[in-house]
């Protein structure tokens, strides 16, 4: 049994649409993971820096850390975290 010419190309059309959508989904997922990873690492660095900061006894210490996000879709974006250690 032969397929008609119109139905034979349906799979090709679906593949042409599906491949870019799949690639975009993968890039967006990668960016989300990279942003979350950078945020966690920046928070850890800010906590360490705040705990190591020296200051007058009884005075709260505040430290701000900033890091750039990596990836093709977030050029110029930064994660900024502020940590405060209370006496």
N, CA, C and O atoms as a GROMACS GRO file, in nm:
protein
  348
    1UNK      N    1   0.082  -0.116   0.000
    1UNK     CA    2   0.000   0.000   0.000
    1UNK      C    3   0.089   0.124   0.000
    1UNK      O    4   0.181   0.136   0.080
    2UNK      N    5   0.060   0.214  -0.088
    2UNK     CA    6   0.140   0.336  -0.098
    2UNK      C    7   0.072   0.451  -0.025
    2UNK      O    8  -0.050   0.462  -0.021
    3UNK      N    9   0.155   0.536   0.032
    3UNK     CA   10   0.101   0.655   0.097
    3UNK      C   11   0.082   0.764  -0.007
    3UNK      O   12   0.152   0.770  -0.108
    4UNK      N   13  -0.012   0.848   0.020
    4UNK     CA   14  -0.030   0.962  -0.071
    4UNK      C   15   0.085   1.059  -0.050
    4UNK      O   16   0.146   1.059   0.058
    5UNK      N   17   0.117   1.139  -0.145
    5UNK     CA   18   0.229   1.232  -0.139
    5UNK      C   19   0.217   1.331  -0.024
    5UNK      O   20   0.317   1.374   0.033
    6UNK      N   21   0.094   1.367   0.009
    6UNK     CA   22   0.075   1.465   0.115
    6UNK      C   23   0.106   1.405   0.251
    6UNK      O   24   0.165   1.474   0.335
    7UNK      N   25   0.070   1.283   0.277
    7UNK     CA   26   0.092   1.221   0.408
    7UNK      C   27   0.236   1.172   0.424
    7UNK      O   28   0.284   1.160   0.537
    8UNK      N   29   0.304   1.143   0.317
    8UNK     CA   30   0.440   1.091   0.326
    8UNK      C   31   0.536   1.194   0.385
    8UNK      O   32   0.633   1.155   0.449
    9UNK      N   33   0.512   1.321   0.367
    9UNK     CA   34   0.601   1.423   0.419
    9UNK      C   35   0.565   1.473   0.558
    9UNK      O   36   0.632   1.562   0.611
   10UNK      N   37   0.460   1.418   0.617
   10UNK     CA   38   0.415   1.465   0.748
   10UNK      C   39   0.522   1.445   0.855
   10UNK      O   40   0.542   1.534   0.939
   11UNK      N   41   0.589   1.332   0.854
   11UNK     CA   42   0.693   1.305   0.954
   11UNK      C   43   0.810   1.403   0.941
   11UNK      O   44   0.868   1.444   1.042
   12UNK      N   45   0.844   1.440   0.819
   12UNK     CA   46   0.952   1.534   0.797
   12UNK      C   47   0.915   1.672   0.852
   12UNK      O   48   0.998   1.739   0.914
   13UNK      N   49   0.792   1.714   0.828
   13UNK     CA   50   0.747   1.843   0.879
   13UNK      C   51   0.748   1.843   1.031
   13UNK      O   52   0.791   1.941   1.093
   14UNK      N   53   0.701   1.736   1.092
   14UNK     CA   54   0.701   1.728   1.238
   14UNK      C   55   0.843   1.730   1.293
   14UNK      O   56   0.867   1.792   1.397
   15UNK      N   57   0.936   1.664   1.227
   15UNK     CA   58   1.074   1.662   1.272
   15UNK      C   59   1.138   1.800   1.258
   15UNK      O   60   1.214   1.841   1.345
   16UNK      N   61   1.108   1.870   1.150
   16UNK     CA   62   1.163   2.004   1.130
   16UNK      C   63   1.117   2.098   1.241
   16UNK      O   64   1.191   2.187   1.281
   17UNK      N   65   0.996   2.079   1.290
   17UNK     CA   66   0.944   2.161   1.398
   17UNK      C   67   0.997   2.112   1.534
   17UNK      O   68   1.029   2.194   1.620
   18UNK      N   69   1.006   1.983   1.553
   18UNK     CA   70   1.041   1.926   1.683
   18UNK      C   71   1.188   1.949   1.720
   18UNK      O   72   1.218   1.972   1.837
   19UNK      N   73   1.278   1.945   1.626
   19UNK     CA   74   1.421   1.958   1.657
   19UNK      C   75   1.454   2.096   1.715
   19UNK      O   76   1.520   2.102   1.819
   20UNK      N   77   1.412   2.207   1.653
   20UNK     CA   78   1.442   2.337   1.715
   20UNK      C   79   1.375   2.356   1.851
   20UNK      O   80   1.434   2.416   1.941
   21UNK      N   81   1.254   2.306   1.867
   21UNK     CA   82   1.185   2.317   1.996
   21UNK      C   83   1.261   2.239   2.102
   21UNK      O   84   1.276   2.286   2.215
   22UNK      N   85   1.307   2.120   2.069
   22UNK     CA   86   1.384   2.039   2.163
   22UNK      C   87   1.517   2.108   2.198
   22UNK      O   88   1.557   2.109   2.315
   23UNK      N   89   1.584   2.164   2.099
   23UNK     CA   90   1.710   2.234   2.125
   23UNK      C   91   1.688   2.355   2.215
   23UNK      O   92   1.766   2.378   2.307
   24UNK      N   93   1.584   2.433   2.190
   24UNK     CA   94   1.554   2.549   2.274
   24UNK      C   95   1.522   2.506   2.417
   24UNK      O   96   1.566   2.572   2.512
   25UNK      N   97   1.448   2.399   2.432
   25UNK     CA   98   1.416   2.348   2.565
   25UNK      C   99   1.542   2.307   2.640
   25UNK      O  100   1.556   2.335   2.759
   26UNK      N  101   1.633   2.241   2.572
   26UNK     CA  102   1.759   2.200   2.636
   26UNK      C  103   1.844   2.319   2.676
   26UNK      O  104   1.903   2.318   2.784
   27UNK      N  105   1.851   2.421   2.592
   27UNK     CA  106   1.930   2.540   2.625
   27UNK      C  107   1.868   2.613   2.744
   27UNK      O  108   1.941   2.657   2.834
   28UNK      N  109   1.737   2.625   2.747
   28UNK     CA  110   1.671   2.691   2.860
   28UNK      C  111   1.691   2.614   2.990
   28UNK      O  112   1.713   2.674   3.096
   29UNK      N  113   1.684   2.481   2.984
   29UNK     CA  114   1.708   2.399   3.103
   29UNK      C  115   1.852   2.415   3.150
   29UNK      O  116   1.877   2.425   3.270
   30UNK      N  117   1.946   2.417   3.057
   30UNK     CA  118   2.087   2.436   3.091
   30UNK      C  119   2.107   2.572   3.158
   30UNK      O  120   2.179   2.581   3.257
   31UNK      N  121   2.044   2.676   3.106
   31UNK     CA  122   2.056   2.809   3.166
   31UNK      C  123   1.997   2.812   3.306
   31UNK      O  124   2.054   2.875   3.396
   32UNK      N  125   1.885   2.745   3.327
   32UNK     CA  126   1.823   2.742   3.460
   32UNK      C  127   1.915   2.673   3.561
   32UNK      O  128   1.931   2.720   3.673
   33UNK      N  129   1.974   2.562   3.521
   33UNK     CA  130   2.067   2.490   3.610
   33UNK      C  131   2.191   2.575   3.637
   33UNK      O  132   2.239   2.580   3.750
   34UNK      N  133   2.243   2.641   3.536
   34UNK     CA  134   2.361   2.727   3.554
   34UNK      C  135   2.330   2.843   3.648
   34UNK      O  136   2.413   2.878   3.731
   35UNK      N  137   2.213   2.903   3.635
   35UNK     CA  138   2.176   3.015   3.722
   35UNK      C  139   2.161   2.968   3.866
   35UNK      O  140   2.207   3.035   3.959
   36UNK      N  141   2.097   2.854   3.886
   36UNK     CA  142   2.080   2.801   4.022
   36UNK      C  143   2.215   2.765   4.083
   36UNK      O  144   2.240   2.794   4.200
   37UNK      N  145   2.301   2.703   4.006
   37UNK     CA  146   2.434   2.664   4.054
   37UNK      C  147   2.515   2.788   4.093
   37UNK      O  148   2.580   2.790   4.198
   38UNK      N  149   2.511   2.891   4.010
   38UNK     CA  150   2.584   3.014   4.040
   38UNK      C  151   2.529   3.081   4.165
   38UNK      O  152   2.606   3.133   4.246
   39UNK      N  153   2.398   3.081   4.181
   39UNK     CA  154   2.337   3.142   4.300
   39UNK      C  155   2.380   3.070   4.427
   39UNK      O  156   2.410   3.134   4.528
   40UNK      N  157   2.381   2.938   4.423
   40UNK     CA  158   2.422   2.861   4.541
   40UNK      C  159   2.569   2.886   4.574
   40UNK      O  160   2.604   2.907   4.690
   41UNK      N  161   2.653   2.886   4.473
   41UNK     CA  162   2.796   2.910   4.496
   41UNK      C  163   2.822   3.052   4.548
   41UNK      O  164   2.908   3.072   4.634
   42UNK      N  165   2.748   3.149   4.498
   42UNK     CA  166   2.763   3.287   4.543
   42UNK      C  167   2.717   3.301   4.688
   42UNK      O  168   2.779   3.373   4.766
   43UNK      N  169   2.608   3.234   4.722
   43UNK     CA  170   2.560   3.238   4.860
   43UNK      C  171   2.662   3.177   4.956
   43UNK      O  172   2.686   3.232   5.064
   44UNK      N  173   2.721   3.066   4.917
   44UNK     CA  174   2.823   3.003   5.001
   44UNK      C  175   2.943   3.095   5.020
   44UNK      O  176   2.996   3.107   5.131
   45UNK      N  177   2.986   3.161   4.914
   45UNK     CA  178   3.100   3.252   4.922
   45UNK      C  179   3.067   3.372   5.012
   45UNK      O  180   3.152   3.416   5.090
   46UNK      N  181   2.946   3.425   5.002
   46UNK     CA  182   2.907   3.539   5.086
   46UNK      C  183   2.902   3.499   5.233
   46UNK      O  184   2.944   3.576   5.319
   47UNK      N  185   2.851   3.380   5.262
   47UNK     CA  186   2.848   3.334   5.402
   47UNK      C  187   2.988   3.319   5.459
   47UNK      O  188   3.016   3.362   5.571
   48UNK      N  189   3.076   3.257   5.380
   48UNK     CA  190   3.215   3.240   5.426
   48UNK      C  191   3.281   3.374   5.449
   48UNK      O  192   3.350   3.393   5.550
   49UNK      N  193   3.263   3.467   5.358
   49UNK     CA  194   3.325   3.599   5.372
   49UNK      C  195   3.268   3.674   5.492
   49UNK      O  196   3.342   3.744   5.562
   50UNK      N  197   3.138   3.662   5.517
   50UNK     CA  198   3.077   3.730   5.632
   50UNK      C  199   3.126   3.671   5.762
   50UNK      O  200   3.149   3.744   5.859
   51UNK      N  201   3.144   3.540   5.767
   51UNK     CA  202   3.193   3.477   5.889
   51UNK      C  203   3.340   3.512   5.916
   51UNK      O  204   3.381   3.518   6.031
   52UNK      N  205   3.418   3.534   5.810
   52UNK     CA  206   3.559   3.569   5.826
   52UNK      C  207   3.582   3.717   5.849
   52UNK      O  208   3.689   3.758   5.894
   53UNK      N  209   3.481   3.799   5.818
   53UNK     CA  210   3.498   3.945   5.830
   53UNK      C  211   3.524   3.983   5.974
   53UNK      O  212   3.463   3.930   6.067
   54UNK      N  213   3.615   4.075   5.991
   54UNK     CA  214   3.646   4.124   6.125
   54UNK      C  215   3.580   4.260   6.144
   54UNK      O  216   3.566   4.337   6.049
   55UNK      N  217   3.541   4.286   6.263
   55UNK     CA  218   3.478   4.414   6.292
   55UNK      C  219   3.471   4.433   6.441
   55UNK      O  220   3.520   4.351   6.518
   56UNK      N  221   3.409   4.542   6.481
   56UNK     CA  222   3.395   4.570   6.623
   56UNK      C  223   3.305   4.466   6.688
   56UNK      O  224   3.207   4.423   6.628
   57UNK      N  225   3.337   4.424   6.808
   57UNK     CA  226   3.252   4.326   6.876
   57UNK      C  227   3.111   4.381   6.897
   57UNK      O  228   3.094   4.498   6.931
   58UNK      N  229   3.013   4.299   6.877
   58UNK     CA  230   2.874   4.338   6.897
   58UNK      C  231   2.812   4.410   6.778
   58UNK      O  232   2.698   4.457   6.787
   59UNK      N  233   2.885   4.421   6.667
   59UNK     CA  234   2.834   4.491   6.549
   59UNK      C  235   2.809   4.387   6.439
   59UNK      O  236   2.892   4.301   6.412
   60UNK      N  237   2.692   4.398   6.376
   60UNK     CA  238   2.659   4.306   6.266
   60UNK      C  239   2.754   4.330   6.148
   60UNK      O  240   2.789   4.444   6.118
   61UNK      N  241   2.794   4.223   6.084
   61UNK     CA  242   2.882   4.231   5.967
   61UNK      C  243   2.803   4.192   5.843
   61UNK      O  244   2.735   4.090   5.841
   62UNK      N  245   2.812   4.275   5.740
   62UNK     CA  246   2.741   4.249   5.615
   62UNK      C  247   2.841   4.243   5.501
   62UNK      O  248   2.927   4.330   5.488
   63UNK      N  249   2.828   4.140   5.417
   63UNK     CA  250   2.916   4.123   5.302
   63UNK      C  251   2.829   4.097   5.180
   63UNK      O  252   2.731   4.023   5.187
   64UNK      N  253   2.865   4.158   5.068
   64UNK     CA  254   2.793   4.137   4.942
   64UNK      C  255   2.887   4.072   4.842
   64UNK      O  256   3.000   4.118   4.823
   65UNK      N  257   2.842   3.966   4.779
   65UNK     CA  258   2.918   3.895   4.676
   65UNK      C  259   2.839   3.904   4.545
   65UNK      O  260   2.716   3.907   4.546
   66UNK      N  261   2.911   3.908   4.434
   66UNK     CA  262   2.847   3.912   4.303
   66UNK      C  263   2.926   3.824   4.207
   66UNK      O  264   3.049   3.826   4.207
   67UNK      N  265   2.854   3.748   4.125
   67UNK     CA  266   2.918   3.664   4.024
   67UNK      C  267   2.839   3.671   3.894
   67UNK      O  268   2.717   3.690   3.895
   68UNK      N  269   2.908   3.657   3.783
   68UNK     CA  270   2.845   3.658   3.652
   68UNK      C  271   2.788   3.521   3.620
   68UNK      O  272   2.843   3.419   3.660
   69UNK      N  273   2.675   3.521   3.549
   69UNK     CA  274   2.617   3.396   3.503
   69UNK      C  275   2.684   3.355   3.372
   69UNK      O  276   2.720   3.440   3.290
   70UNK      N  277   2.700   3.225   3.354
   70UNK     CA  278   2.761   3.174   3.232
   70UNK      C  279   2.652   3.123   3.138
   70UNK      O  280   2.551   3.069   3.183
   71UNK      N  281   2.673   3.140   3.009
   71UNK     CA  282   2.579   3.086   2.912
   71UNK      C  283   2.545   3.186   2.804
   71UNK      O  284   2.567   3.306   2.819
   72UNK      N  285   2.490   3.135   2.694
   72UNK     CA  286   2.464   3.221   2.578
   72UNK      C  287   2.344   3.314   2.595
   72UNK      O  288   2.336   3.415   2.525
   73UNK      N  289   2.251   3.284   2.684
   73UNK     CA  290   2.129   3.363   2.695
   73UNK      C  291   2.131   3.465   2.806
   73UNK      O  292   2.035   3.542   2.820
   74UNK      N  293   2.236   3.470   2.886
   74UNK     CA  294   2.237   3.558   3.003
   74UNK      C  295   2.356   3.652   3.003
   74UNK      O  296   2.411   3.682   3.109
   75UNK      N  297   2.395   3.699   2.889
   75UNK     CA  298   2.510   3.787   2.880
   75UNK      C  299   2.495   3.911   2.967
   75UNK      O  300   2.397   3.985   2.954
   76UNK      N  301   2.591   3.933   3.055
   76UNK     CA  302   2.590   4.051   3.139
   76UNK      C  303   2.507   4.040   3.266
   76UNK      O  304   2.500   4.136   3.342
   77UNK      N  305   2.444   3.927   3.292
   77UNK     CA  306   2.364   3.912   3.413
   77UNK      C  307   2.452   3.865   3.528
   77UNK      O  308   2.546   3.789   3.508
   78UNK      N  309   2.420   3.912   3.648
   78UNK     CA  310   2.495   3.878   3.768
   78UNK      C  311   2.401   3.830   3.877
   78UNK      O  312   2.283   3.866   3.882
   79UNK      N  313   2.456   3.747   3.965
   79UNK     CA  314   2.385   3.707   4.086
   79UNK      C  315   2.450   3.785   4.200
   79UNK      O  316   2.572   3.778   4.217
   80UNK      N  317   2.371   3.857   4.275
   80UNK     CA  318   2.424   3.936   4.387
   80UNK      C  319   2.359   3.885   4.515
   80UNK      O  320   2.236   3.877   4.524
   81UNK      N  321   2.442   3.852   4.614
   81UNK     CA  322   2.395   3.797   4.740
   81UNK      C  323   2.455   3.880   4.854
   81UNK      O  324   2.572   3.917   4.850
   82UNK      N  325   2.374   3.910   4.954
   82UNK     CA  326   2.419   3.980   5.073
   82UNK      C  327   2.403   3.889   5.193
   82UNK      O  328   2.295   3.834   5.215
   83UNK      N  329   2.510   3.873   5.270
   83UNK     CA  330   2.504   3.792   5.393
   83UNK      C  331   2.536   3.880   5.512
   83UNK      O  332   2.628   3.962   5.508
   84UNK      N  333   2.461   3.862   5.618
   84UNK     CA  334   2.481   3.939   5.741
   84UNK      C  335   2.501   3.843   5.857
   84UNK      O  336   2.423   3.750   5.876
   85UNK      N  337   2.605   3.867   5.934
   85UNK     CA  338   2.632   3.787   6.054
   85UNK      C  339   2.599   3.875   6.173
   85UNK      O  340   2.658   3.982   6.192
   86UNK      N  341   2.507   3.829   6.253
   86UNK     CA  342   2.467   3.904   6.373
   86UNK      C  343   2.551   3.862   6.492
   86UNK      O  344   2.591   3.746   6.500
   87UNK      N  345   2.578   3.954   6.584
   87UNK     CA  346   2.660   3.918   6.701
   87UNK      C  347   2.584   3.827   6.796
   87UNK      O  348   2.638   3.787   6.900
   0.00000   0.00000   0.00000
